[in-house]
Amino acid sequence: ILHCNQNFADFPIDLDDRGENPQWMLLSYKVKVEASSAQKGYEAANAADENIRTWWAAESGSQDEWLIMDLGKESAVHSIKINFADHKLDIPDIPKSQMVKENIGYRKIYLETQQTSYVLEGSSDKETWTVLRDNRRENTDYAHDFVVLPEATKMRYLRLRNVSVPMGGV
């Protein structure tokens, strides 16, 4: 008998528990969010609304851009999931000869690495920050990143600092 509980489909689960009771729950839903800047229609609050059709977009792709989430109280944080939107990408055109032919047409494949890099930090007081992940030296191109901390860490604030996103996106 197949079983699938979609109530917690996006939560990390213990497979021995069949996904019935996730041990880690979402702490960021509709929390207070502030940012260095935001484009109209892409406000900071969008980062915490759990709607895949909305997102925060800074005014630039500069390394000076940041987003801070206030979890409302100090909490034990086990993991952080970051979803990057494909916002205003400058996608270069490539010749058809470099595309891959598939059943439904051609697919563009970019051979150059399109690095997504950021610094993720946590704090209890919004003054002293601890680096939770810094992937600037990793050659990653994640559209989504799931950071599992080595152990639960008490914090109230999370700060995401931009370094670079693929194809000049913001």
C-alpha positions in Angstrom: 0.0 0.0 0.0 1.5 3.3 -1.1 1.2 6.2 1.4 1.9 9.9 0.9 1.0 12.7 3.4 1.0 15.9 1.4 0.3 18.0 4.6 4.1 18.2 5.1 5.4 17.6 1.6 8.0 20.3 1.8 9.3 19.5 5.3 12.3 17.3 6.1 11.1 14.0 7.4 12.4 10.8 9.0 11.5 8.0 6.6 11.2 5.6 9.5 8.3 7.7 10.7 6.6 7.6 7.3 6.5 11.4 7.2 3.6 11.5 9.6 5.2 13.8 12.2 8.0 16.1 10.9 10.5 16.7 13.7 11.4 20.2 12.3 8.6 22.7 11.7 8.6 25.9 9.7 9.5 29.0 11.8 9.5 31.7 9.1 5.9 31.8 7.9 4.7 35.5 7.8 7.5 36.6 10.1 8.8 40.2 10.0 11.3 40.7 7.2 13.4 43.7 6.3 15.8 44.2 3.3 18.4 46.5 2.1 16.1 47.4 -0.9 13.2 46.0 -2.8 11.7 46.4 -6.3 8.1 47.4 -6.4 5.9 44.3 -6.3 8.8 42.2 -4.9 8.8 43.4 -1.3 10.8 41.8 1.5 7.7 40.3 3.1 7.3 38.0 0.0 10.3 36.0 1.3 8.2 34.7 4.2 4.8 34.2 2.6 5.3 30.5 1.4 3.9 31.4 -2.0 6.1 30.1 -4.9 4.6 32.8 -7.2 6.0 35.7 -5.1 9.5 36.6 -4.0 11.7 39.4 -2.8 13.9 41.1 -5.3 16.5 43.6 -4.4 16.9 46.8 -6.5 20.3 45.5 -7.7 22.4 42.4 -7.8 25.0 44.1 -5.7 26.9 42.4 -2.9 25.5 45.1 -0.6 22.0 43.6 -0.8 20.7 41.7 2.2 17.5 40.3 3.8 16.9 39.8 7.5 14.1 37.6 8.9 13.0 38.1 12.5 11.6 34.7 13.8 9.9 36.7 16.6 11.7 34.8 19.4 14.8 32.9 19.9 14.3 29.4 18.5 16.2 26.2 17.8 17.0 26.3 14.1 17.9 22.9 12.5 18.0 23.9 8.9 17.3 26.7 6.4 15.9 26.3 2.9 16.6 29.1 0.4 14.7 29.3 -2.8 16.1 31.6 -5.5 13.7 33.0 -8.1 14.7 33.5 -11.8 14.2 37.3 -11.6 15.2 39.4 -14.5 17.9 37.1 -15.8 20.0 38.3 -18.7 19.9 35.0 -20.6 22.4 35.0 -23.5 21.2 33.6 -26.8 23.1 30.6 -28.1 23.1 29.2 -31.6 20.8 26.4 -32.4 23.9 24.2 -33.2 24.8 24.3 -29.5 21.3 23.3 -28.4 20.2 19.8 -27.6 17.3 18.3 -29.7 14.6 16.7 -27.6 11.1 15.3 -28.4 9.4 18.7 -27.8 12.0 20.9 -29.4 15.4 22.3 -28.5 16.9 22.8 -25.0 19.6 25.4 -24.3 22.5 24.1 -22.3 25.0 26.7 -20.9 28.4 25.2 -20.4 29.7 28.1 -18.3 29.1 27.9 -14.6 26.4 30.2 -13.4 27.3 30.6 -9.8 24.8 31.3 -7.0 26.7 32.5 -4.0 25.7 34.0 -0.7 26.5 34.3 3.0 23.9 33.1 5.5 24.2 34.2 9.1 22.2 33.8 12.3 22.0 36.0 15.4 20.1 36.2 18.7 20.5 39.9 19.1 20.8 41.3 15.6 24.3 42.7 16.5 26.6 39.6 16.7 26.3 37.4 13.6 27.5 33.8 13.2 28.1 32.5 9.7 25.9 29.4 9.0 27.0 29.0 5.4 29.3 30.8 3.1 29.4 29.3 -0.4 31.5 32.0 -2.1 34.4 29.5 -2.7 32.1 26.7 -3.8 31.3 26.5 -7.5 27.5 26.0 -6.9 24.6 26.9 -9.1 21.7 26.0 -6.9 18.3 27.3 -7.6 17.3 26.0 -4.2 19.7 25.3 -1.3 18.9 23.3 1.8 21.3 24.0 4.7 21.3 21.5 7.5 23.1 22.7 10.5 25.4 20.3 12.4 23.3 20.8 15.5 20.3 22.9 16.4 21.3 26.5 16.9 19.5 29.0 19.0 18.8 32.2 17.1 16.1 34.8 16.4 17.4 36.5 13.3 18.6 35.1 9.9 20.4 37.3 7.4 21.1 36.4 3.8 23.7 38.5 2.1 23.9 38.4 -1.7 27.2 37.8 -3.4 26.1 36.7 -6.9 23.2 35.1 -8.8 23.3 33.5 -12.3 23.1 35.5 -15.5 23.1 38.9 -13.8 19.8 38.3 -12.0 18.9 40.3 -8.8 
